[in-house]
Amino acid sequence: MKLIRSTAIISFFTLMSRVLGLVRDILTANYLGASVINDALITATKLPNLFRRMFAEGAFNAAFIPLYARRIENQGDEDAAGFAGEAFSALLLLVAIIVIGFQITMPWTLNIIGGGLDKLADPGQSSVYDLAVLYARITMPYLLMMSLAALLSGMLNTHNRFAIAAFVPVLYNVVTISILVFATRGEISLERLALYLSIGMSVSGIFQLALLFYGIKRSNIKLPLYRPRLTPGVKRLWILGVPGMISAGITHINITVSHLMATFKEGAASWLYYSDRLYQLPLGIIGIAMGVALLPALSRRLRAGDDSGAMSSLNRALEITAYLTLPATIALAVMPEFLIGGLFERGRFVASDTAQTAKALQMFAFGLPAFVLIKVLTPAFFARENTRTPMIYAAISAIINLCLGAALFFTIGFYGLALATTIAGWTNVLLLSRVLLREGYLKFDKRLRLRLPRIAAAAAVMGPLTWFAAKQAQSRLNGSILNDYTFLFLVCAFGIASYTVFSFVFRAFSIADFKYAFRRTSR
């Protein structure tokens, strides 16, 4: 299966998940707004989500897939199944210890990401921080289930079974949307609604893990279960996995650091969250989907000694990434207030929340290409079982984000945290690119060199047209879902149409490219 077809499958289900996630966020904004209760809920979900993303997008994409693919290529399916079983048992033990540790120490460890939440409360009442501790304890089991799900997804992806692994995040959004719809039909306090949403997060983890086990069984992929042992294969997995967790999760580490500082200003954590969720839509569809599909492809080609094929895969990944990311970047940058207002401004989410959230979204928009490129460039290291270099650069990026974020937070305001994350992301990209170019792991081929300027030109022309359309439509937003979403759809459709037209005018892509990309192959 060619890279773009694999990416398309993942992107389709990721798009479904992100659209449903957007629906969830719209409902949450309506019922919770940018309240302190929402700040507490967001803080509680940050901890399991941070580790989930580090495990799912880091440790097992970085370490497990190349090792598992090598076993399949060199020793066969039986040996690979044994290694997967050993890894599953070791992961279960490790993450269970982490979850239990957090459950016991949550009243203190939550300060890592929620130190600015109000700890004072009236007699007989729970403080905002106390509520966050309660919600975090309820959501932590989600980490265990999603870490195991990451391993199962890695197995499925290595066997070119992308659909189920890409679909399972949809279940989380289905569960939480159901809670928001049914729980809010009657009178319910904000604290209890946040409690139900916390419970729903862990319940959805059970559903996701069960579906992945079903996918493994249906695909006839063997997964024997053993007692936890530190075998040579498991030891190698952790040696590669720990740096991979840090390097692949750097964007989320940076956002978490920003969240910690934002908790010191009421409402800022919610503003950052909603802006983060909006730019995560293209990041997930393009960057994460591309990274998930690219790593197995690079690993298989390198294991087979096909260096030129691996180079071609990386070039095509960069080309596809540029084509999809540049217009999304420009759209988020030129009409942030129109997007935020049209999507969220109703109920408890008011105009002042729109203005503040839009500032952060615009800062994040400038970093979107960097965040996507990190997902595309790091597999070139991971496929060669080099997780140390990305980890070092991720650490440098995190330090820049922390220091610069603190400085900007106290000078220009909370949206300086988003700007710091963007600058840190671009620093990481430059460092990764420098090494890949120097070592000869990345060479821009003729097709990429020709098409990048054409893609940039098409996106540049689209920008002012989309800005003008959004400017005309913004005054027509009135808080009605039907009205606002109609104008959002029309402006976005206009932007996509104009970009598509100018893509063909500038020959950034052709009809033949799409026909070839989605042509069925035997693999």
LOGU-104955 format. One record per atom (N, C-alpha, C): residue in one letter; y, x, z. Coordinates in steps of 0.2 Angstrom, whole numbers, plus 5000, padded with zeros to 4 digits. Atoms other than C-alpha are relative to their C-alpha. Layout:
residues N
AYXZ;...
This chain:
residues 523
M499450045000;M500050005000;M500650045000;K499449965000;K501750074995;K500449995006;L499550004994;L503050115008;L500449945000;I499550065000;I504249975002;I499749945001;R500350064999;R502949845002;R499849995008;S500150004993;S502449895020;S500649985004;T499350014997;T504249895025;T500249924999;A499950075001;A504449725017;A499749955005;I500450044996;I503049645027;I500350005007;I499749994993;I503749715043;I500749975001;S499350024999;S505549675039;S500049925000;F500050075000;F505049495035;F499949975007;F500250024993;F504249465052;F500650025005;T499449984996;T505649565060;T500649964999;L499450055001;L506949455052;L499949945003;M500250064997;M506049305058;M500150015008;S499949994993;S506049375076;S500750015002;R499349994999;R507849435075;R500449944999;V499750065001;V508449265068;V499949965006;L500150044994;L507549175082;L500350035006;G499749974995;G508249305094;G500749985000;L499350025000;L509949265088;L500149935002;V499950074997;V509649075091;V499950005007;R500149994992;R509049125109;R500750025003;D499449974998;D510649225111;D500649945000;I499550065001;I511749075104;I499949955006;L500150054994;L510948955117;L500250035007;T499949974994;T511049085131;T500850005001;A499250005000;A512949105127;A500349945002;N499850064999;N513148925127;N499949985007;Y500250024993;Y512348895144;Y500250055005;L499849954995;L512749055153;L500650044999;G499349975001;G514249125144;G500050075001;A499949934998;A514849295150;A500050005007;S500050014993;S514549245168;S499750065004;V500349954996;V514049355182;V499249995001;I500750025000;I512349265182;I499650034994;N500349975006;N512049315164;N500050085000;D500049934999;D512649495169;D499350025004;A500549984996;A511249495182;A499349994996;L500650015005;L509949425169;L499950064995;I500149945005;I510349555156;I499850065003;T500249944996;T510249695169;T499350005002;A500750004998;A508549635175;A499550014994;T500450005006;T507849625157;T500150074997;K499849945003;K508649795152;K499450055002;L500549954998;L507349895163;L499350004996;P500650005004;P505749835155;P500150014993;N499849995007;N506549825138;N500150074998;L499949935002;L507050005139;L499450045000;F500649975000;F505350065144;F499549984994;R500450035006;R504549945131;R500250044994;R499849975006;R505550015117;R499950085000;M500249935000;M505250195122;M499350014999;F500750005001;F503350165123;F499949984993;A500250035006;A503250055108;A500350034994;E499649965006;E504550145096;E500050075001;G500049934999;G504250315104;G499450035001;A500649964999;A502750375112;A499449994995;F500650015004;F501450295101;F500250004993;N499849995007;N502450295085;N500050084999;A499949935000;A502750485089;A499450045001;A500649964998;A501050535096;A499449974998;F500750045001;F499650405094;F499850004993;I500250015007;I499750365076;I499850064996;P500249945004;P499750545069;P499350025003;L500749984997;L498250585081;L499549964998;Y500550055002;Y497350425077;Y499950014993;A500150005008;A497650445058;A499650074999;R500449945001;R496950625059;R499349995002;R500850014998;R495350575068;R499749954995;I500250045005;I495150435055;I499850054993;E500149965006;E495350565041;E499550055000;N500549944999;N494350705048;N499349995003;Q500650014997;Q493050635060;Q499749934999;G500350075002;G492850455054;G500349955005;D499850064996;D493150285062;D499750005007;E500350004993;E491950305077;E500450055004;D499649964996;D492850455083;D500749985002;A499350034999;A494550375081;A500049955005;A500050054996;A493950225090;A499950025007;G500149974993;G493350335105;G500750025003;F499349974997;F495050415106;F500549945002;A499650064999;A495950245105;A499849975007;G500250034994;G494850185119;G500250045006;E499849964995;E495250335130;E500849995001;A499250015000;A497150315126;A500249945003;F499950064997;F497050135131;F499950005007;S500150004992;S496350165148;S500550045003;A499549964997;A497450305152;A500749975000;L499350035001;L499050205146;L500049945006;L500050054995;L498450055157;L500150025007;L499949974994;L498350165172;L500750025002;L499349974999;L499950255170;L500549945000;V499550055000;V501050105166;V499949955006;A500150054994;A500249995180;A500350045006;I499749964995;I500750135192;I500850005000;I499350005001;I502550135185;I500249935002;V499850074999;V502649945186;V500049995008;I500050014993;I502049945204;I500550045004;G499449964997;G503250085209;G500649964999;F499450035001;F504649985202;F500149945004;Q500050064996;Q504149825210;Q500150015008;I499949984993;I504149915227;I500750025002;T499449974999;T505750005225;T500649974996;M499550035005;M506749885214;M500749995004;P499450014996;P508049845228;P500550074999;W499749935000;W508550035226;W500150024993;T500049975007;T508050085208;T500449964995;L499650035005;L508949945200;L500750024999;N499449975000;N510550035204;N500150054994;I500049955005;I510050155190;I500449964994;I499750045006;I510650015177;I500549955002;G499650064998;G511549885188;G500450025006;G499749984994;G512449985201;G500749975001;G499350035000;G514149895197;G500049935002;L500150074998;L513449725201;L500249995007;D499750024993;D514249635216;D499449995005;K500650004995;K513149665231;K500249955006;L499750054994;L514249545243;L499849934998;A500150075000;A513749365246;A500249965006;D499950044994;D514149225257;D499449995004;P500650014995;P513049185272;P499549954997;G500550045002;G511449105266;G499950004992;Q500050005007;Q511849145248;Q499750074997;S500349935003;S511049285236;S500650034996;S499549965004;S512249415229;S499850004993;V500249995007;V512249445210;V499550065000;Y500549955001;Y511349605213;Y499349985003;D500650034997;D510049515224;D499649964994;L500350045006;L509749395209;L499750054995;A500349955005;A509549545197;A499450035002;V500649984997;V508249615209;V499449964999;L500550055001;L507249455209;L499849994993;Y500250015007;Y507349435190;Y499650064997;A500449945003;A506849615187;A499350015002;R500750004998;R505349605198;R499549954996;I500450045004;I504749455188;I499950024993;T500149985007;T505049535171;T499650074999;M500349935001;M504249705175;M499350004997;P500750005003;P502449655171;P500050004992;Y499950005007;Y503149625153;Y499950084997;L500049935002;L503249815152;L499350024999;L500749995001;L501349835155;L499749974994;M500350035006;M500849715142;M500350024993;M499749985006;M502049775129;M499850084999;S500249945001;S501549955132;S499350004997;L500650015003;L499749905128;L500049984993;A499950035006;A500349805114;A500250054995;A499849945004;A501149965107;A499450044997;L500649965002;L499450055106;L499649954995;L500350045004;L498649905098;L500349994993;S499650015006;S500049885085;S499950074996;G500149935004;G499850075081;G499450004997;M500750005004;M498050055077;M500049954994;L500050045006;L498349905066;L500450034994;N499649975005;N499749995057;N499750054996;T500349945003;T498750145054;T499549984995;H500550035004;H497450035046;H500349954994;N499650045005;N498849955035;N499949925001;R500050074998;R498749795045;R500749995003;F499350004998;F500649765047;F500249935003;A499750074999;A500849575048;A500049985007;I500150024994;I500149535065;I500450045005;A499649954996;A500949685074;A500849984999;A499350025001;A502649635066;A500249935002;F499950074999;F502449455070;F500149985008;V500150014993;V502049465089;V500749995004;P499450014996;P503849485095;P500349934999;V499750075001;V504249315088;V499849955006;L500250054995;L503249235102;L500550015006;Y499649994994;Y504449305115;Y500649954999;N499450045002;N505949215106;N499849925000;V500350075000;V504849055104;V500049975007;V500050024993;V504549045123;V500649995003;T499450004997;T506249085128;T500549944997;I499650055003;I507048965116;I499849935003;S500350064997;S505848825122;S500349995007;I499750004993;I506448865140;I500749975000;L499350025000;L508248845135;L500149934998;V500050075002;V507948685126;V499849955005;F500250054996;F506948595138;F500350005007;A499750004993;A507648665155;A500749985000;T499350025000;T509348625150;T500249924999;R499950085001;R509048435147;R500349975006;G499750034994;G509448395165;G500550055003;E499549964996;E510548465178;E499650065003;I500349944997;I510048645182;I500550055001;S499549954999;S510948785190;S499950064996;L500049945004;L511348945181;L499550055003;E500449954997;E510349045194;E499249984998;R500750025001;R508748935191;R499850014992;L500149995007;L508948945172;L499850074999;A500149935001;A509049135173;A499350025003;L500749994997;L507449125184;L499549984995;Y500450025005;Y506549025171;Y499950054994;L500049955006;L507049145157;L499650065002;S500449944997;S506349295168;S499349984999;I500850025000;I504649205170;I499850004993;G500250015007;G504649165151;G499950074997;M500149945003;M504849345147;M499350035001;S500649984998;S503249395156;S499449964997;V500550045003;V502249245150;V500050014992;S500049995007;S502749285132;S499650074999;G500449935001;G501949465135;G499349985000;I500850025000;I500249385139;I499849974993;F500250035007;F500349285122;F500050064995;Q500049955005;Q500849435112;Q499450055001;L500649965000;L499449545119;L499449974998;A500650045002;A498149415117;A500049994992;L500050005008;L498649395098;L499850074997;L500249935003;L498549585095;L499350015001;F500749994999;F496849585103;F499649964994;Y500350045005;Y496349445091;Y500150044993;G499949975007;G497049545076;G499650065000;I500549945000;I496049705081;I499349974999;K500750035001;K494449595082;K499949984993;R500050035006;R494849505066;R500050064994;S500049945005;S495149675057;S499450045000;N500649964999;N493449745063;N500250075002;I499849944997;I494349885072;I499750015007;K500449994994;K493349955086;K500550035005;L499649974994;L494149985103;L499650005006;P500450004994;P492950035116;P500450015007;L499650004994;L493550025134;L499650055005;Y500349954996;Y493250175146;Y500450005007;R499649994994;R493750215164;R500550064998;P499549955001;P495350325164;P499850075001;R500249935000;R495050505160;R500550044997;L499649955003;L496050655156;L499650044995;T500349965005;T495150705140;T500550044996;P499649965004;P495750835128;P500549964996;G499650055005;G496350695116;G500649975004;V499550034996;V497250605130;V500650055002;K499549954998;K498050765136;K500550024994;R499649985005;R498650805119;R500549944998;L499650065001;L499350625117;L500650005005;W499450004995;W500450645133;W500450064999;I499649945001;I501050815128;I500549984994;L499650025005;L501650745112;L500449935001;G499750074998;G502050565119;G500750005004;V499550004995;V503250605133;V500750024996;P499449995004;P504550695121;P500249954995;G499950055005;G504250565108;G500449935003;M499750064997;M504750425121;M500750015001;I499349984999;I506350515125;I500450004993;S499649995006;S506850555107;S500149934996;A500050065004;A506350385099;A500449955004;G499750054996;G507150285113;G500750025002;I499349974998;I508850385113;I500549944999;T499550055001;T509850235106;T500049955006;H500150054995;H509150125119;H500250035007;I499849964994;I509450255133;I500850005000;N499349995000;N511250275127;N500349935001;I499850074999;I511450085127;I500049985007;T500150014992;T510750075145;T500550035004;V499549974996;V511950205151;V500749964999;S499450045001;S513350105143;S500049945004;H500050064996;H512749955152;H500150015007;L499949984993;L512750035169;L500750015001;M499349994999;M514550085167;M500449934999;A499750075001;A514949905160;A499949955006;T500150044994;T514249825176;T500650005005;F499450004995;F515849885185;F500649964998;K499450055002;K516949765175;K499649934999;E500350065001;E516449585176;E500149974993;G500050035007;G515949505160;G499850064994;A500149955005;A515849675151;A499350014998;A500750005002;A513949685152;A499849954995;S500150055005;S513849525143;S500350014993;W499749985006;W515049575130;W499750054996;L500449955003;L514149725126;L499349984998;Y500650035002;Y512549635126;Y500049964993;Y500050045006;Y513049505113;Y500250044994;S499849955005;S513849645102;S499450044998;D500649965001;D512249745104;D499549964996;R500550055003;R511149595099;R500249994992;L499850025007;L512149565083;L499950064995;Y500149945004;Y512049745076;Y499350025000;Q500749994999;Q510249755082;Q499649964994;L500350045006;L509849625068;L499950044994;P500249965005;P510049745054;P499650065002;L500349944998;L509449895064;L499249985000;G500750024999;G507749805068;G499749994993;I500350025007;I507549735050;I499950064996;I500049945004;I507949905042;I499750065003;G500149934997;G507850055053;G499350005004;I500750004996;I506350005065;I499549984995;A500650015005;A505349925051;A499950064995;M500149945004;M505650075040;M499650055004;G500349954996;G505150195054;G499349985001;V500750024999;V503550095058;V499650014994;A500349995006;A503050095040;A499950074997;L500049935003;L503550275036;L499550055004;L500449954996;L502650365050;L499250004998;P500749995002;P500850315045;P500050034993;A500049985007;A501250345027;A500150085000;L499949934999;L501950525031;L499450035003;S500549974997;S500550565042;S499350004996;R500650005004;R499150515030;R500150054994;R499849955005;R500050615016;R499950075002;L500049944997;L500250765027;L499350035001;R500749994998;R498450755033;R499650024994;A500449995006;A497850755015;A500350064996;G499749945004;G498950905010;G500549984995;D499550025005;D500150804999;D500750005002;D499449994998;D501750875004;D500649974995;S499550035005;S502650824988;S500049925001;G500150074999;G502050644991;G500449985007;A499750014994;A502750655009;A500850004999;M499349995001;M504450715003;M500349944996;S499850065004;S504550574990;S500049945004;S500050064995;S504150445004;S500650005004;L499449994996;L505550515014;L500649994996;N499550015004;N506750515000;N500149924998;R499950075002;R506350334995;R500249965007;A499850034993;A506550285014;A500750015001;L499350004999;L508250355014;L500449964995;E499650045006;E508750274997;E500049925002;I500050074998;I508150105003;I500449985006;T499650014994;T508950125020;T500850004998;A499350005002;A510650165012;A500249944996;Y499850065004;Y510550015000;Y500049945005;L499950064995;L510249895015;L500450015005;T499649994994;T511249975029;T500750004998;L499249995002;L512950015020;L500349935000;P499650065000;P513349835016;P500049965007;A500050034993;A512849775034;A500550045004;T499549964996;T513949915041;T500749974999;I499350025002;I515449865031;I500149935002;A499950074998;A515149675035;A500250005007;L499950004992;L515049705054;L500750035001;A499449974999;A516549815053;A500749964998;V499450035002;V517749705043;V500149935002;M499950074997;M517349535051;M499749995006;P500450014993;P516749555069;P500249945003;E499850054996;E517849425076;E499849934997;F500250065003;F517349295063;F499349995001;L500850004998;L515449335066;L499949975007;I500150024993;I515549325085;I500349935001;G499750064999;G516749175085;G499549944997;G500450055003;G515649075073;G499349995003;L500650014997;L514049115081;L500049985008;F500050014993;F514449105100;F500549965003;E499450034996;E516149025104;E499949935001;R500150074998;R515648865112;R499750005007;G500250004993;G515148805129;G500350045005;R499749954995;R515448935142;R500250074997;F499849945003;F515749075129;F500749984997;V499350025002;V517649065126;V500350054996;A499749965004;A518949135115;A500150075002;S499949934997;S519349285126;S499350045000;D500749975001;D517449325126;D499950024993;T500149985007;T517449325107;T500450064998;A499649945002;A518949445106;A499750075003;Q500349944997;Q518149565118;Q499450034997;T500649985003;T516449565111;T500150024993;A499949985007;A517149585093;A500250075000;K499849934999;K517949745099;K499450055000;A500649964999;A516249815104;A499650004994;L500450015006;L515449755089;L500250054994;Q499749965005;Q516649845077;Q499850075002;M500149944998;M516350005087;M499250024998;F500749995002;F514449985085;F499950004993;A500250005007;A514549945067;A500150074997;F499949945003;F515250115063;F499450055001;G500649964998;G513650185071;G499449984997;L500650035002;L512450075063;L499650054995;P500449965004;P511950195049;P499750065003;A500349944996;A511650335062;A499449975003;F500650024996;F510550225072;F499449994996;V500550015004;V509550175057;V499750074997;L500249945002;L509450355051;L499650045005;I500449974995;I508750415067;I499349975000;K500650035000;K507350295065;K499650024994;V500349975006;V507050365047;V499850075001;L500149925000;L507250555051;L499550025005;T500449984995;T506250565067;T499250004998;P500750005002;P504550515059;P499850064996;A500149945003;A504750675048;A499850055005;F500249954995;F504550775064;F499449975003;F500650034996;F503250655073;F499450014995;A500649995005;A502150665057;A499750075001;R500249934999;R502050855060;R499850015007;E500249994993;E501650825078;E500550045004;N499549974997;N503350895083;N500549955003;T499650054996;T504150785096;T500550045005;R499549964996;R505050925105;R500750004998;T499349995003;T506450955093;T500449935001;P499650065000;P506950765092;P500249995008;M499950014993;M506850765111;M500650045003;I499549964999;I508050905113;I500749974998;Y499450025002;Y509350835102;Y500149935003;A499850064996;A509150665110;A500350015007;A499749984993;A509550745127;A500750024999;I499349995001;I511150815119;I500449944999;S499750065002;S511550655112;S500249955006;A499950044994;A511350565129;A500550035004;I499549964996;I512450695138;I500749984997;I499350025003;I513850665125;I500249935001;N499950074999;N513650475127;N500249995007;L499850014993;L513750485146;L500750035001;C499349974998;C515250605147;C500549964996;L499450035004;L516250525132;L500149935002;G500050074998;G515750345138;G500449995006;A499650014994;A516450375155;A500750014999;A499349985001;A518050455149;A500349944996;L499750055004;L518350315136;L500049945004;F500150064996;F517850175148;F500750005005;F499550004995;F519250225160;F500750014996;T499449995004;T520550255146;T500249954995;I499850055004;I520450135132;I499649935001;G500350064998;G519250005140;G499350004999;F500850005000;F517449945140;F499750014993;Y500249995007;Y517349955121;Y499950074998;G500149935001;G517450135122;G499350035001;L500749994999;L515650135128;L499749994994;A500350015007;A515150065111;A500250064995;L499749945005;L516250205102;L499650065002;A500449944998;A515350335113;A499350004998;T500750015003;T513650275108;T500050024993;T500049985007;T514150285090;T500150074999;I499949925001;I514750465091;I499450045002;A500649974998;A513250515100;A499449994995;G500550015005;G512150435087;G500150044994;W499849965006;W513050525073;W499850085001;T500249944998;T512850685083;T499250024999;N500749995000;N510950665084;N499850004992;V500250005007;V510850625065;V500250074997;L499849945002;L511750785061;L499650065002;L500549954997;L510650895072;L499349994996;L500750015003;L509050815065;L500050024993;S499949995007;S509650825047;S500050084999;R499949925001;R510151015049;R499350035000;V500749974999;V508351055055;V499649994994;L500450025006;L507450955041;L500250044994;L499749965006;L508551035028;L499850075000;R500149934999;R508351205035;R499350024999;E500749995001;E506451195036;E499749984994;G500350025006;G506251125019;G499649935000;Y500350074999;Y505550955026;Y500349954996;L499650055004;L506950865017;L500450034995;K499649985006;K507550895000;K500249944996;F499850065004;F508650764991;F499850014993;D500249995007;D507850734974;D500549974996;K499550025005;K508750684958;K500249935001;R499950075000;R508550504960;R500449985006;L499650024994;L509250494978;L500750034999;R499349985001;R510750604973;R500449964995;L499750045004;L511150494959;L500249935003;R499950064998;R510950334968;R500549995006;L499650014994;L511850364984;L500749984999;P499350025001;P513550364977;P500149934997;R499950065003;R513250214967;R499949945005;I500050044995;I512650124982;I500649995004;A499450004996;A514150174992;A500649974996;A499550035003;A515250114978;A500049925000;A500150075000;A514449944977;A500249975007;A499850024993;A514649924996;A500850005001;A499350005000;A516449984995;A500449954997;V499750055003;V516949854983;V499949935004;M500250074996;M516049714993;M500450005006;G499650004993;G517049765009;G500649965000;P499450045000;P518749695004;P499949934998;L500150075002;L518049544996;L499749965006;T500350044994;T517049495011;T500549995006;W499550004995;W518549535023;W500549944998;F499550055002;F519649415012;F499749935001;A500350074999;A518349275013;A499949985007;A500150014993;A518049295031;A500749985003;K499450024998;K519949285034;K500249934998;Q499850075001;Q520149125025;Q499549955004;A500450054996;A518649045034;A500150005007;Q500050004993;Q519049105051;Q500549945003;S499650064998;S520448975053;S499749935000;R500350075000;R519248835049;R499450005005;L500550014994;L518048875064;L500349965005;N499750054995;N518248735076;N499549995006;G500550014995;G516748755088;G499449964999;S500550045002;S515648635079;S499450044997;I500549965002;I513948715076;I499949994992;L500150025007;L513748625059;L500650034996;N499449975004;N515548675053;N500050075000;D499949924999;D515548855060;D499450034996;Y500649975004;Y513748895053;Y500049994993;T499950015007;T514148825036;T500550054998;F499549945002;F515648945035;F499750075000;L500349944999;L514649085042;L499550014994;F500549995005;F513249055029;F500450014993;L499650005007;L514549035014;L500350075000;V499749935000;V515449205019;V499550054999;C500549955001;C513849295021;C499650004993;A500350015007;A513049225005;A500550034995;F499549975005;F514649274996;F500050085000;G500049934999;G514549455003;G499450034997;I500649975003;I512749474998;I500049994993;A500050015007;A513049404981;A500450054996;S499549955003;S514549514977;S499750075001;Y500349944999;Y513549664984;Y499450014994;T500650005005;T512049624973;T500350014993;V499749995007;V513149604957;V500250074999;F499749935001;F514049764960;F499550065000;S500649955000;S512349854963;S499850014993;F500249995007;F511849814946;F500550024995;V499549985004;V513549844939;V500050085000;F500049934999;F513550024946;F499350034999;R500749985001;R511650034943;R499750045006;A500349984994;A511250064961;A499349995000;F500750025001;F509649974958;F499949964994;S500150045006;S508849884944;S499449955001;I500550054999;I507649734942;I499350034999;A500749965000;A506249854937;A499850035006;D500149974993;D506449944954;D499649955004;F500350054995;F506049784963;F499349984997;K500650025003;K504649734951;K499450055002;Y500449954998;Y503849904954;Y499850015007;A500150004993;A504049904972;A499549955003;F500450054997;F503149744975;F499449994996;R500750005004;R501749774962;R499450015005;R500549994995;R500149754971;R499650064998;T500449945002;T499049914972;T499449995005;S500650004996;S497349944979;S500050025007;R499949984994;R497950024994;R500649975004;
